[in-house]
Amino acid sequence: MLSNSQNQSKAYLYAGVAIFFWSTVASAFKLSLEYLEPIQLVLYSTLFSIFILFILLLYQGKLDLIKSVSKSDLKKYAFLGFLNPCLYYIILFKAYDALPAQEAMVINFSWPVMLVILSIPILKQSIDFKSFLSIIVCYLGVVVIATNGDLFSMKFVNPFGVFLMLISTVIWSLFWLFNTKNSNDSVVSLFLIFLFSFPFILAFVFLTNSFVIPSFKGLIGSIYIGFFEMGISLVLWQSALKISTTVSRVASLVFITPFMSLVVLYFVLGERILLSTFFGLVLICTGLILQKYYTNKAIKDSS
């Protein structure tokens, strides 16, 4: 039996590894998209994520748990699989294909704000004025990035790319909102969701006549994304949240990810990090921190 301090150390380790890999995926996306179209990259990355999740289930001795999943949950997983990874990653990769990696990555980081916005109609949650202001701060950061700092001109450098990235945050948020009441094992759920998503992705590939055998570099990129963006990192992150003494101790670490990602982008892709990107990221992080603070305060005040 591990002590609380040992559990917390383990939680930090799991979270740290997950954050490290998430910090590299923006670079991996951009490099892989040089060899594969977005839909092709989704196909092969999902295939490899299914493989690694199956290996994890086998290693953890959880394959039998699949039999206990109800038919209603299986239908739900099919719907969730259509949302993510199918729709989400197709749109996400198209956005990365259209935008500089730093802009795509930072705008994508605003998804928790979209989660709050969508929770109002879906979960019937309310939002106070201070929380609303934190959302404004967040999306001000998005505008700063999208206009390359020329805020008052409101001339977006690539409006279609920004639109795609914002749509991806909607889909990602919907995925997690519809998955909130899932009581099944997290690895089993992820495996089934990704497994159900594969026929949808395959249908998109053949409908768009996009099937190709990937080159070696495209294959390596797909394996990396499938293993470390879609598979192992999500499992490690969920494990870290589960064993941490408090969720906030681990959850707060996620703010390190975009800053680390900018460093990786600079050294791996050679992208010059724009001042507007950095300031936009600071605004987004400020909005997210304020949102988290006001939410926690509201919970404490009501208890």
C-alpha positions as CSV (number, residue, x, y, z in Angstrom):
1,M,0.0,0.0,0.0
2,L,1.5,3.3,-1.1
3,S,1.5,6.3,1.2
4,N,-0.1,9.6,0.1
5,S,3.3,11.1,-0.6
6,Q,4.3,8.1,-2.7
7,N,1.0,8.3,-4.6
8,Q,1.5,12.0,-5.2
9,S,5.1,11.5,-6.4
10,K,3.8,8.8,-8.8
11,A,1.0,11.2,-10.0
12,Y,3.6,13.9,-10.7
13,L,5.7,11.4,-12.6
14,Y,2.7,10.2,-14.8
15,A,1.6,13.8,-15.4
16,G,5.1,14.9,-16.2
17,V,5.6,12.2,-18.8
18,A,2.2,12.9,-20.4
19,I,3.0,16.7,-20.5
20,F,6.4,16.0,-22.1
21,F,4.8,14.0,-24.9
22,W,1.9,16.5,-25.4
23,S,4.6,19.2,-25.7
24,T,6.1,17.4,-28.7
25,V,2.9,16.6,-30.6
26,A,2.4,20.0,-32.3
27,S,5.9,19.5,-33.9
28,A,4.9,15.8,-34.7
29,F,1.7,16.9,-36.3
30,K,3.4,19.5,-38.6
31,L,6.2,17.1,-39.6
32,S,3.8,14.2,-40.3
33,L,1.6,16.4,-42.4
34,E,4.5,16.9,-44.8
35,Y,4.1,13.2,-45.8
36,L,0.4,12.5,-45.2
37,E,-2.9,14.4,-45.8
38,P,-4.9,15.1,-42.6
39,I,-7.4,12.3,-43.2
40,Q,-4.6,9.8,-43.9
41,L,-2.7,10.8,-40.8
42,V,-5.9,10.3,-38.7
43,L,-6.4,6.9,-40.2
44,Y,-3.0,5.5,-39.4
45,S,-2.6,7.3,-36.0
46,T,-6.0,5.9,-34.9
47,L,-5.0,2.4,-36.0
48,F,-1.8,2.6,-33.9
49,S,-3.6,4.1,-30.9
50,I,-6.0,1.1,-31.0
51,F,-3.1,-1.2,-31.0
52,I,-1.3,0.4,-28.0
53,L,-4.6,0.6,-26.0
54,F,-5.2,-3.1,-26.7
55,I,-1.6,-3.9,-25.4
56,L,-2.3,-1.8,-22.3
57,L,-5.6,-3.7,-21.7
58,L,-3.8,-7.0,-22.1
59,Y,-1.0,-5.9,-19.8
60,Q,-3.4,-4.7,-17.1
61,G,-5.6,-7.8,-17.4
62,K,-8.7,-5.8,-18.3
63,L,-9.8,-7.4,-21.6
64,D,-12.6,-9.3,-19.8
65,L,-14.0,-5.9,-18.7
66,I,-15.1,-5.3,-22.3
67,K,-17.8,-8.1,-21.9
68,S,-19.4,-6.2,-19.0
69,V,-20.0,-3.0,-21.1
70,S,-23.7,-2.6,-21.7
71,K,-25.3,-2.2,-25.2
72,S,-26.4,1.3,-24.4
73,D,-22.8,2.2,-23.5
74,L,-21.5,0.6,-26.7
75,K,-23.9,2.8,-28.7
76,K,-22.7,5.8,-26.7
77,Y,-19.1,4.9,-27.5
78,A,-19.9,4.7,-31.2
79,F,-21.2,8.2,-31.1
80,L,-18.2,9.4,-29.1
81,G,-15.9,7.7,-31.5
82,F,-17.5,9.6,-34.4
83,L,-16.8,12.8,-32.5
84,N,-13.3,11.9,-31.4
85,P,-10.9,10.8,-32.9
86,C,-12.8,10.8,-36.2
87,L,-14.2,14.4,-36.6
88,Y,-11.9,16.0,-34.0
89,Y,-8.6,14.9,-35.5
90,I,-9.6,15.4,-39.1
91,I,-10.5,19.0,-38.4
92,L,-7.5,19.5,-36.0
93,F,-5.0,18.2,-38.6
94,K,-6.6,20.3,-41.3
95,A,-6.2,23.4,-39.0
96,Y,-2.5,22.4,-38.4
97,D,-2.1,22.0,-42.2
98,A,-3.4,25.6,-42.7
99,L,-1.7,27.4,-39.8
100,P,1.8,27.8,-38.4
101,A,2.2,25.2,-35.7
102,Q,2.6,27.7,-32.9
103,E,-0.7,29.5,-33.8
104,A,-2.6,26.2,-34.1
105,M,-1.3,24.8,-30.9
106,V,-2.0,27.9,-28.8
107,I,-5.5,28.4,-30.2
108,N,-6.3,24.7,-29.5
109,F,-5.2,25.3,-25.9
110,S,-8.3,27.4,-25.4
111,W,-10.6,24.4,-25.5
112,P,-11.3,24.4,-21.7
113,V,-13.1,27.8,-22.2
114,M,-15.3,26.2,-24.9
115,L,-16.0,23.4,-22.4
116,V,-17.3,26.0,-19.9
117,I,-19.4,27.7,-22.6
118,L,-21.0,24.5,-23.8
119,S,-21.6,23.2,-20.3
120,I,-24.2,26.0,-19.9
121,P,-26.8,24.5,-22.4
122,I,-25.7,20.9,-22.1
123,L,-25.2,20.4,-18.4
124,K,-27.5,23.3,-17.4
125,Q,-24.7,25.0,-15.5
126,S,-24.7,28.7,-14.8
127,I,-21.9,31.2,-15.2
128,D,-21.3,34.3,-13.2
129,F,-20.1,37.7,-14.6
130,K,-16.5,37.2,-13.4
131,S,-16.2,33.8,-15.1
132,F,-17.7,35.4,-18.3
133,L,-14.9,38.1,-18.1
134,S,-12.3,35.3,-17.9
135,I,-13.7,33.8,-21.1
136,I,-13.4,37.2,-22.8
137,V,-9.7,37.4,-21.7
138,C,-9.1,33.9,-23.1
139,Y,-10.6,34.7,-26.5
140,L,-8.8,38.1,-26.6
141,G,-5.7,36.0,-26.6
142,V,-7.0,34.0,-29.5
143,V,-7.6,37.2,-31.5
144,V,-4.1,38.5,-30.7
145,I,-2.6,35.3,-32.1
146,A,-5.0,35.1,-35.2
147,T,-4.2,38.8,-36.1
148,N,-0.4,38.4,-35.4
149,G,-0.8,41.1,-32.8
150,D,-2.5,43.6,-35.0
151,L,-5.6,43.6,-32.8
152,F,-7.3,46.7,-34.0
153,S,-7.2,45.9,-37.7
154,M,-9.1,42.6,-37.0
155,K,-7.5,41.2,-40.2
156,F,-7.0,37.5,-39.6
157,V,-3.9,36.1,-41.3
158,N,-5.7,32.8,-42.0
159,P,-9.3,33.0,-41.0
160,F,-10.2,29.5,-42.3
161,G,-7.4,27.9,-40.3
162,V,-8.5,29.8,-37.2
163,F,-12.2,28.8,-37.8
164,L,-11.2,25.1,-38.2
165,M,-9.2,25.2,-34.9
166,L,-12.1,26.8,-33.0
167,I,-14.5,24.2,-34.4
168,S,-12.0,21.5,-33.2
169,T,-12.3,22.9,-29.7
170,V,-16.1,22.7,-29.9
171,I,-15.9,19.0,-30.9
172,W,-13.3,18.2,-28.2
173,S,-15.4,19.8,-25.6
174,L,-18.6,18.1,-26.7
175,F,-16.7,14.8,-26.5
176,W,-15.8,15.3,-22.9
177,L,-19.2,16.7,-21.9
178,F,-21.0,13.7,-23.3
179,N,-18.5,11.5,-21.6
180,T,-18.9,13.0,-18.1
181,K,-21.2,10.2,-16.7
182,N,-19.1,7.3,-18.0
183,S,-18.6,4.9,-15.1
184,N,-16.6,2.2,-17.0
185,D,-12.9,1.7,-16.8
186,S,-11.1,4.6,-18.5
187,V,-8.7,2.5,-20.6
188,V,-11.5,0.1,-21.7
189,S,-13.6,3.1,-22.6
190,L,-10.8,4.8,-24.6
191,F,-10.1,1.5,-26.5
192,L,-13.8,1.0,-27.4
193,I,-14.2,4.6,-28.5
194,F,-11.2,4.5,-30.7
195,L,-12.2,1.0,-32.0
196,F,-15.7,2.3,-33.0
197,S,-14.2,5.4,-34.6
198,F,-12.1,3.4,-37.0
199,P,-15.0,2.4,-39.4
200,F,-16.1,6.1,-39.6
201,I,-12.5,7.2,-40.4
202,L,-12.2,4.5,-43.0
203,A,-15.4,5.6,-44.6
204,F,-14.2,9.2,-44.8
205,V,-10.9,7.9,-46.4
206,F,-12.7,5.9,-49.1
207,L,-15.4,8.6,-49.8
208,T,-12.6,11.1,-50.4
209,N,-10.5,8.6,-52.3
210,S,-7.6,9.4,-49.9
211,F,-6.2,5.9,-49.2
212,V,-2.4,5.6,-49.6
213,I,0.3,3.4,-48.2
214,P,2.3,5.8,-46.0
215,S,6.0,6.5,-46.6
216,F,8.4,5.4,-43.9
217,K,8.5,9.0,-42.4
218,G,4.7,9.2,-42.6
219,L,4.4,5.9,-40.8
220,I,6.8,6.9,-38.0
221,G,4.8,10.1,-37.5
222,S,1.6,8.1,-37.3
223,I,3.1,5.7,-34.8
224,Y,4.3,8.5,-32.6
225,I,1.0,10.4,-32.7
226,G,-1.0,7.2,-32.2
227,F,1.1,6.1,-29.2
228,F,1.9,9.3,-27.5
229,E,-0.9,11.8,-28.3
230,M,-3.9,9.5,-28.6
231,G,-2.9,6.6,-26.5
232,I,-0.3,6.4,-23.7
233,S,-0.4,10.1,-22.7
234,L,-4.2,10.1,-22.1
235,V,-3.9,6.9,-20.0
236,L,-1.0,8.4,-18.0
237,W,-2.9,11.7,-17.4
238,Q,-6.1,9.9,-16.3
239,S,-4.0,7.7,-13.9
240,A,-2.3,10.8,-12.5
241,L,-5.6,12.5,-11.8
242,K,-6.9,9.3,-10.2
243,I,-4.1,8.8,-7.7
244,S,-3.3,12.4,-6.9
245,T,-4.3,13.5,-3.4
246,T,-6.1,16.4,-5.1
247,V,-7.0,16.8,-8.8
248,S,-5.9,20.5,-8.8
249,R,-2.3,19.5,-7.9
250,V,-1.9,17.7,-11.2
251,A,-4.4,19.6,-13.3
252,S,-2.6,22.9,-12.8
253,L,0.5,21.3,-14.5
254,V,-1.2,21.4,-17.8
255,F,-0.4,25.1,-18.2
256,I,3.3,24.1,-18.7
257,T,2.4,22.3,-21.9
258,P,2.0,25.1,-24.4
259,F,5.1,27.0,-23.2
260,M,7.2,23.7,-23.5
261,S,5.6,23.1,-26.9
262,L,6.8,26.6,-28.1
263,V,10.3,25.7,-27.1
264,V,10.1,22.3,-29.0
265,L,8.6,24.0,-32.1
266,Y,11.5,26.5,-32.1
267,F,14.2,23.8,-31.9
268,V,12.6,21.1,-34.0
269,L,10.8,23.0,-36.7
270,G,12.8,26.2,-36.5
271,E,9.7,28.3,-36.2
272,R,10.4,31.8,-35.0
273,I,8.1,32.3,-32.0
274,L,6.2,35.5,-32.6
275,L,5.7,38.0,-29.8
276,S,2.0,38.0,-30.6
277,T,1.9,34.2,-30.0
278,F,3.6,34.5,-26.6
279,F,1.3,37.3,-25.5
280,G,-1.8,35.6,-26.8
281,L,-0.8,32.4,-24.9
282,V,-0.3,34.5,-21.7
283,L,-3.8,35.9,-22.1
284,I,-5.3,32.5,-22.7
285,C,-3.6,31.0,-19.7
286,T,-4.6,34.0,-17.6
287,G,-8.3,33.5,-18.6
288,L,-8.1,29.8,-17.8
289,I,-6.5,30.4,-14.4
290,L,-9.1,33.0,-13.6
291,Q,-11.9,30.7,-14.7
292,K,-10.5,27.9,-12.5
293,Y,-10.2,30.3,-9.5
294,Y,-13.7,31.6,-9.8
295,T,-15.2,28.2,-10.3
296,N,-13.4,26.8,-7.2
297,K,-14.4,29.9,-5.2
298,A,-18.0,29.5,-6.2
299,I,-17.9,25.8,-5.1
300,K,-16.4,26.7,-1.7
301,D,-18.9,29.6,-1.2
302,S,-21.9,27.3,-1.9
303,S,-20.7,24.5,0.4
